[in-house]
Amino acid sequence: MNLPFAKVRESGSLVWLSGEIGFEEDGSLVPDITHQTDRILQRVQATLAGEGCTLADVISCTVYLTDAAQFAPFNEAYAKWFSAPLPVRTTVLAGLVLPDALLEITVVAQKPAAE
């Protein structure tokens, strides 16, 4: 599907990623919040790698969650992907365009300084 936005943009040392949803390679959605979180962060990690960044370079995450009851399992899965210093994060309850998507995550990263 060709949508009218960029997947990733850079400005100076900052890298912005458009929101990711928990799609498998075949285009299907993984079945639950834990697996969708893991799949999204795998995709974020791969996109960041293409920009010369890692998850350690993420400075901000915005999470769009469709069900407040899913916050605890989401948070548990999310916590496994980041270590100190943790990125700042905002979590918003929202309706998503895809009916089976339980969350969407967008990130901002800062490229490491050249050595």
N, C-alpha and C positions, 0 to 999 in steps of 0.2 A: 504494500500500500504506500503510495507516495503522498505524504501530507505536507502542507505548506509551512514548514518550520524546519530549522536546523536541529540536528541531534546534539551538536556541541558547538560552542562559540568561545573564542578567546578574546580577551582584551587585556593587554599588558601581561601581567603574570597570573591573571585570573582565568579560570576555565569554568564555563557554565554548561551543565548538561540539562537537556530537556527531560521532562518527567519520564520515568521508566515504569512499565507495568510488567507483571510476572509472566511473560510469555515464554513458552518453550520454543525451541528452534523450529518446530513445525507450525507455530502460530497459535497453538492452543494455550489456554491458561492453566497453570498448575493449580491443584485443587484447594489448598487451604492457606491461611494467613502466614504460617511459618514457612511453607515452601515458596509462596509468592514473595515473601521478604527475601529469602535466600536467593531466589532466581533474579530478582531485581538487583540486589547488591552484587551478584556475579556479573550481570550485564554492566552495571556502573563501573565495576572494577576493570572490566575489559575495555570499556570506552576510555576510561582514565589512562590506562596503559598506553593506548594509542596516542595520547596527548603528552606522554612522558610523566605521568603522575601515578600515585597509588592512593589507596584509601587513607593512608596517613596524611595525605595532602588535602583532604576534604576539610573545609572550614565551616561549611553550613549545609544542613539538610532541611528540606521542607517535605513533610510527609502528609499526604492526603489519605485519610483512613475513612472507610465507609461505615464502620460500626464501632462505637465506643467499647462494646463488650470484647472486641478483639485487641484492645490496646495492650493488655498484659502479654499475650502470646507474641504479638508483634514486637513488643519491646524486648522480650527475651531473645528472640531471633536476631533482632537488630544489634543488640549489645555484643553478640559474638563476632561482629565484623569490624568493630572499632576499638582502639585502645587509646590511652592518654597520649597527648591531649585530645580529648573528645571534640568533635565538631559541635557547634551550636545547632540546635534543632527546634523546629516548630512543627507541631502535629495539629492538623486541622481535620475536623469531621466534615466530609464532603461527599456529594454524589459524584460518581465518575461516569464518563461516557459509555464505557464498556460495562454491561450489567454484571458480569461475573468477576470483574476486577475488584479486589478487596482493598487495595491501596495503590498509590502512585508515589514515587519518591523522585525528587529533583535535588541536585547537589551543586555546590560551588566549591571549587578546589583552587589552591594556589600552587603554581608550578614551583618546584624546588629551585633555589638559586643555583646558577651555573657555577661549577667549581673551577 
